[in-house]
Amino acid sequence: MEYHISSLPEITRAHLAAERIPTSAVLVPAKPPIHHPISERGMAMLARLSGNAKNRANARIFIVTEAADFARRSHLNKTAAVIAFCALYNNRKLIVPDWVTSAVNVVTDRSLYRWTKAVQEQGAARLGGNYGNRRGTSKVDTQPELRDLVIAMLVEHPHARPGHILDAARARLPQADLPSDRSLERWTAAWKRDNQQVFAAVTNPDGYKNKHMMAMGSRSEGVDALNQLWEFDSTPADVMLADGRHSIIGVIDVFSRRAKLLVARTSRAAGVTSLARRALLDWGVPEVAKTDNGADYVGHHVSRVFGLLGVEHRCTVTVIT
């Protein structure tokens, strides 16, 4: 027997919708996904928020987006969906990132209606509130070109001191009204604190993945047979031989978890195909070979080998937004 979800009791539909709310909707809190149309001006205003206003706006945007997804999945009417979502959120029955609940402890139906309307009519920055900066606006924030230069220096040279940044500003923006060393030091410290994940993503990608990115789901989902999917990867390793440090090239059959490794001077096409040859002789021919888009994997030699064997070659691309 099959029943449409709309025929189930409201409490059951609400529970099922809550179980399916994803925790990966926001990878970088500074730029959460937004499904509502937002004006260019509103996006610019959102980018200029900082501190508590930015955290508050990001958390409310996340809640508005998840509430809309909850209503769509639950098949409840609008009022019932809002009431159910607020109750589940306030009782901590939803899987929500800690930074969201820290910024917004309680959600009411009136607040949710108000936030949704604000996003649609005034832009996401309105969700940060009208608190402003009671001590005045920083010289960096009032000059977009200077602000962009400071952030670029922090990204390209994470350990640059305020004096170095000011020297660069004097050379590139001679007409700018520059802050003092101490004021710039406070501004950069606040920016790093408010954009921890973004800063980590651009300056230390490996550290960002280990500390901030979620690990969920199964890498072998949808793989149910031997040689259905092989994954290749390479990494420099502390393998010190007579001619210096070497790299390790690896391949794994995702279904069986069997793996082969090859120590090579560098990760090049010849090493990749050499490892593939050993795996082919021992395991057979795979249906799909998955690699990253590095030059050692997407070159003509590797592509030709996979093509001649009838192996589908898939490349993955990592994008940070």
Contacts in CASP RR format, 6 or more apart in sequence:
PFRMAT RR
TARGET T0000
AUTHOR 0000-0000-0000
METHOD contacts of the structure
MODEL  1
MEYHISSLPEITRAHLAAERIPTSAVLVPAKPPIHHPISERGMAMLARLS
GNAKNRANARIFIVTEAADFARRSHLNKTAAVIAFCALYNNRKLIVPDWV
TSAVNVVTDRSLYRWTKAVQEQGAARLGGNYGNRRGTSKVDTQPELRDLV
IAMLVEHPHARPGHILDAARARLPQADLPSDRSLERWTAAWKRDNQQVFA
AVTNPDGYKNKHMMAMGSRSEGVDALNQLWEFDSTPADVMLADGRHSIIG
VIDVFSRRAKLLVARTSRAAGVTSLARRALLDWGVPEVAKTDNGADYVGH
HVSRVFGLLGVEHRCTVTVIT
5 13 0 8 1.000
5 16 0 8 1.000
5 75 0 8 1.000
6 13 0 8 1.000
6 75 0 8 1.000
8 16 0 8 1.000
10 76 0 8 1.000
10 80 0 8 1.000
10 84 0 8 1.000
13 74 0 8 1.000
13 75 0 8 1.000
13 76 0 8 1.000
14 74 0 8 1.000
14 76 0 8 1.000
14 81 0 8 1.000
14 84 0 8 1.000
14 85 0 8 1.000
14 88 0 8 1.000
16 73 0 8 1.000
16 74 0 8 1.000
17 70 0 8 1.000
17 73 0 8 1.000
17 74 0 8 1.000
17 76 0 8 1.000
17 84 0 8 1.000
18 70 0 8 1.000
18 88 0 8 1.000
18 93 0 8 1.000
18 94 0 8 1.000
20 73 0 8 1.000
21 66 0 8 1.000
21 69 0 8 1.000
21 70 0 8 1.000
21 94 0 8 1.000
21 95 0 8 1.000
21 96 0 8 1.000
22 95 0 8 1.000
23 95 0 8 1.000
23 96 0 8 1.000
23 97 0 8 1.000
23 214 0 8 1.000
23 216 0 8 1.000
24 214 0 8 1.000
24 216 0 8 1.000
25 32 0 8 1.000
25 33 0 8 1.000
25 62 0 8 1.000
25 65 0 8 1.000
25 66 0 8 1.000
26 32 0 8 1.000
26 33 0 8 1.000
26 58 0 8 1.000
26 62 0 8 1.000
26 97 0 8 1.000
27 197 0 8 1.000
27 212 0 8 1.000
27 213 0 8 1.000
27 214 0 8 1.000
27 320 0 8 1.000
27 321 0 8 1.000
28 197 0 8 1.000
28 198 0 8 1.000
28 201 0 8 1.000
28 320 0 8 1.000
28 321 0 8 1.000
29 55 0 8 1.000
29 58 0 8 1.000
29 99 0 8 1.000
29 197 0 8 1.000
30 54 0 8 1.000
30 58 0 8 1.000
30 195 0 8 1.000
30 197 0 8 1.000
30 198 0 8 1.000
31 198 0 8 1.000
31 321 0 8 1.000
32 58 0 8 1.000
32 61 0 8 1.000
32 62 0 8 1.000
32 65 0 8 1.000
33 65 0 8 1.000
34 61 0 8 1.000
34 65 0 8 1.000
34 119 0 8 1.000
34 124 0 8 1.000
35 65 0 8 1.000
35 68 0 8 1.000
36 64 0 8 1.000
36 65 0 8 1.000
36 116 0 8 1.000
36 119 0 8 1.000
36 120 0 8 1.000
37 120 0 8 1.000
38 46 0 8 1.000
38 119 0 8 1.000
38 123 0 8 1.000
38 124 0 8 1.000
39 123 0 8 1.000
41 123 0 8 1.000
42 122 0 8 1.000
42 123 0 8 1.000
42 124 0 8 1.000
42 125 0 8 1.000
43 123 0 8 1.000
43 124 0 8 1.000
43 125 0 8 1.000
45 123 0 8 1.000
45 124 0 8 1.000
45 125 0 8 1.000
46 54 0 8 1.000
46 57 0 8 1.000
46 123 0 8 1.000
46 124 0 8 1.000
46 125 0 8 1.000
48 125 0 8 1.000
48 141 0 8 1.000
49 57 0 8 1.000
49 125 0 8 1.000
49 128 0 8 1.000
50 141 0 8 1.000
50 190 0 8 1.000
50 191 0 8 1.000
50 194 0 8 1.000
51 190 0 8 1.000
51 193 0 8 1.000
51 194 0 8 1.000
52 103 0 8 1.000
52 131 0 8 1.000
53 128 0 8 1.000
53 129 0 8 1.000
53 131 0 8 1.000
53 132 0 8 1.000
54 128 0 8 1.000
54 194 0 8 1.000
55 99 0 8 1.000
55 102 0 8 1.000
55 103 0 8 1.000
55 194 0 8 1.000
56 103 0 8 1.000
56 104 0 8 1.000
56 127 0 8 1.000
56 128 0 8 1.000
56 129 0 8 1.000
57 124 0 8 1.000
57 125 0 8 1.000
57 126 0 8 1.000
57 127 0 8 1.000
57 128 0 8 1.000
57 129 0 8 1.000
58 99 0 8 1.000
58 103 0 8 1.000
59 99 0 8 1.000
59 100 0 8 1.000
59 102 0 8 1.000
59 103 0 8 1.000
59 104 0 8 1.000
60 103 0 8 1.000
60 104 0 8 1.000
60 115 0 8 1.000
60 127 0 8 1.000
60 128 0 8 1.000
61 119 0 8 1.000
61 124 0 8 1.000
61 127 0 8 1.000
62 96 0 8 1.000
62 97 0 8 1.000
62 100 0 8 1.000
63 89 0 8 1.000
63 100 0 8 1.000
63 104 0 8 1.000
63 107 0 8 1.000
63 112 0 8 1.000
63 115 0 8 1.000
64 112 0 8 1.000
64 115 0 8 1.000
64 116 0 8 1.000
64 119 0 8 1.000
64 127 0 8 1.000
66 85 0 8 1.000
66 94 0 8 1.000
66 96 0 8 1.000
67 81 0 8 1.000
67 82 0 8 1.000
67 85 0 8 1.000
67 112 0 8 1.000
67 116 0 8 1.000
68 116 0 8 1.000
70 81 0 8 1.000
70 84 0 8 1.000
70 85 0 8 1.000
71 78 0 8 1.000
71 81 0 8 1.000
71 82 0 8 1.000
71 85 0 8 1.000
74 81 0 8 1.000
74 84 0 8 1.000
76 84 0 8 1.000
79 109 0 8 1.000
82 109 0 8 1.000
82 112 0 8 1.000
82 113 0 8 1.000
83 109 0 8 1.000
85 94 0 8 1.000
85 107 0 8 1.000
85 112 0 8 1.000
86 107 0 8 1.000
86 108 0 8 1.000
86 109 0 8 1.000
86 112 0 8 1.000
87 93 0 8 1.000
88 94 0 8 1.000
89 96 0 8 1.000
89 107 0 8 1.000
90 106 0 8 1.000
90 107 0 8 1.000
92 101 0 8 1.000
115 127 0 8 1.000
118 126 0 8 1.000
118 127 0 8 1.000
119 126 0 8 1.000
119 127 0 8 1.000
138 179 0 8 1.000
138 183 0 8 1.000
138 187 0 8 1.000
139 146 0 8 1.000
139 177 0 8 1.000
139 178 0 8 1.000
139 179 0 8 1.000
139 183 0 8 1.000
140 146 0 8 1.000
140 147 0 8 1.000
140 150 0 8 1.000
140 179 0 8 1.000
140 184 0 8 1.000
140 187 0 8 1.000
141 147 0 8 1.000
141 187 0 8 1.000
143 173 0 8 1.000
143 176 0 8 1.000
143 177 0 8 1.000
145 173 0 8 1.000
145 176 0 8 1.000
146 169 0 8 1.000
146 173 0 8 1.000
146 176 0 8 1.000
146 178 0 8 1.000
149 165 0 8 1.000
149 168 0 8 1.000
149 169 0 8 1.000
149 172 0 8 1.000
149 173 0 8 1.000
150 165 0 8 1.000
150 169 0 8 1.000
150 184 0 8 1.000
150 187 0 8 1.000
150 188 0 8 1.000
150 191 0 8 1.000
151 191 0 8 1.000
153 160 0 8 1.000
153 164 0 8 1.000
153 165 0 8 1.000
153 168 0 8 1.000
154 160 0 8 1.000
154 165 0 8 1.000
154 188 0 8 1.000
154 191 0 8 1.000
154 192 0 8 1.000
154 199 0 8 1.000
155 199 0 8 1.000
155 202 0 8 1.000
155 203 0 8 1.000
157 164 0 8 1.000
158 199 0 8 1.000
158 203 0 8 1.000
162 181 0 8 1.000
162 182 0 8 1.000
162 184 0 8 1.000
162 185 0 8 1.000
162 188 0 8 1.000
163 181 0 8 1.000
163 184 0 8 1.000
165 184 0 8 1.000
165 188 0 8 1.000
166 178 0 8 1.000
166 181 0 8 1.000
166 184 0 8 1.000
169 176 0 8 1.000
169 178 0 8 1.000
170 178 0 8 1.000
178 184 0 8 1.000
179 187 0 8 1.000
192 199 0 8 1.000
197 208 0 8 1.000
197 212 0 8 1.000
200 207 0 8 1.000
200 208 0 8 1.000
200 211 0 8 1.000
200 212 0 8 1.000
201 208 0 8 1.000
201 212 0 8 1.000
201 320 0 8 1.000
202 320 0 8 1.000
205 320 0 8 1.000
219 254 0 8 1.000
220 254 0 8 1.000
220 255 0 8 1.000
223 229 0 8 1.000
223 254 0 8 1.000
223 255 0 8 1.000
224 255 0 8 1.000
225 255 0 8 1.000
226 253 0 8 1.000
226 255 0 8 1.000
226 256 0 8 1.000
226 283 0 8 1.000
227 253 0 8 1.000
227 255 0 8 1.000
227 283 0 8 1.000
227 284 0 8 1.000
227 285 0 8 1.000
227 286 0 8 1.000
227 287 0 8 1.000
228 254 0 8 1.000
228 255 0 8 1.000
228 286 0 8 1.000
228 287 0 8 1.000
228 288 0 8 1.000
229 253 0 8 1.000
229 254 0 8 1.000
229 255 0 8 1.000
229 286 0 8 1.000
229 287 0 8 1.000
229 288 0 8 1.000
229 290 0 8 1.000
230 251 0 8 1.000
230 252 0 8 1.000
230 253 0 8 1.000
230 254 0 8 1.000
230 279 0 8 1.000
230 286 0 8 1.000
230 288 0 8 1.000
230 289 0 8 1.000
230 290 0 8 1.000
231 251 0 8 1.000
231 252 0 8 1.000
231 254 0 8 1.000
231 289 0 8 1.000
231 290 0 8 1.000
231 291 0 8 1.000
232 249 0 8 1.000
232 250 0 8 1.000
232 251 0 8 1.000
232 272 0 8 1.000
232 275 0 8 1.000
232 276 0 8 1.000
232 289 0 8 1.000
232 290 0 8 1.000
232 291 0 8 1.000
232 297 0 8 1.000
233 249 0 8 1.000
233 250 0 8 1.000
233 291 0 8 1.000
233 292 0 8 1.000
234 247 0 8 1.000
234 248 0 8 1.000
234 249 0 8 1.000
234 250 0 8 1.000
234 267 0 8 1.000
234 272 0 8 1.000
234 296 0 8 1.000
235 247 0 8 1.000
235 248 0 8 1.000
235 267 0 8 1.000
236 245 0 8 1.000
236 246 0 8 1.000
236 247 0 8 1.000
237 245 0 8 1.000
237 246 0 8 1.000
237 247 0 8 1.000
237 248 0 8 1.000
237 263 0 8 1.000
238 245 0 8 1.000
239 245 0 8 1.000
239 246 0 8 1.000
239 247 0 8 1.000
239 248 0 8 1.000
239 263 0 8 1.000
240 246 0 8 1.000
241 263 0 8 1.000
243 265 0 8 1.000
246 263 0 8 1.000
246 264 0 8 1.000
246 265 0 8 1.000
246 266 0 8 1.000
247 263 0 8 1.000
247 264 0 8 1.000
247 265 0 8 1.000
247 266 0 8 1.000
247 267 0 8 1.000
248 261 0 8 1.000
248 262 0 8 1.000
248 263 0 8 1.000
248 264 0 8 1.000
249 261 0 8 1.000
249 262 0 8 1.000
249 264 0 8 1.000
249 267 0 8 1.000
249 271 0 8 1.000
249 272 0 8 1.000
249 275 0 8 1.000
250 259 0 8 1.000
250 260 0 8 1.000
250 261 0 8 1.000
250 262 0 8 1.000
250 275 0 8 1.000
251 259 0 8 1.000
251 260 0 8 1.000
251 275 0 8 1.000
251 276 0 8 1.000
251 279 0 8 1.000
252 258 0 8 1.000
252 259 0 8 1.000
253 259 0 8 1.000
253 279 0 8 1.000
253 283 0 8 1.000
253 286 0 8 1.000
258 283 0 8 1.000
260 275 0 8 1.000
260 278 0 8 1.000
260 279 0 8 1.000
260 282 0 8 1.000
261 275 0 8 1.000
262 271 0 8 1.000
262 274 0 8 1.000
262 275 0 8 1.000
262 278 0 8 1.000
264 271 0 8 1.000
264 274 0 8 1.000
267 296 0 8 1.000
268 296 0 8 1.000
269 296 0 8 1.000
269 297 0 8 1.000
269 299 0 8 1.000
269 301 0 8 1.000
269 302 0 8 1.000
270 301 0 8 1.000
271 296 0 8 1.000
272 291 0 8 1.000
272 296 0 8 1.000
272 297 0 8 1.000
272 302 0 8 1.000
273 301 0 8 1.000
273 302 0 8 1.000
273 305 0 8 1.000
276 289 0 8 1.000
276 305 0 8 1.000
280 309 0 8 1.000
285 309 0 8 1.000
285 310 0 8 1.000
285 311 0 8 1.000
286 311 0 8 1.000
287 311 0 8 1.000
287 312 0 8 1.000
288 311 0 8 1.000
288 312 0 8 1.000
288 313 0 8 1.000
288 314 0 8 1.000
289 306 0 8 1.000
289 311 0 8 1.000
289 312 0 8 1.000
289 313 0 8 1.000
289 314 0 8 1.000
290 314 0 8 1.000
290 315 0 8 1.000
290 316 0 8 1.000
291 297 0 8 1.000
291 298 0 8 1.000
291 302 0 8 1.000
291 313 0 8 1.000
291 314 0 8 1.000
291 315 0 8 1.000
291 316 0 8 1.000
292 315 0 8 1.000
292 316 0 8 1.000
292 317 0 8 1.000
292 318 0 8 1.000
293 315 0 8 1.000
293 316 0 8 1.000
293 317 0 8 1.000
296 302 0 8 1.000
297 315 0 8 1.000
298 315 0 8 1.000
302 313 0 8 1.000
303 313 0 8 1.000
306 312 0 8 1.000
306 313 0 8 1.000
307 313 0 8 1.000
END
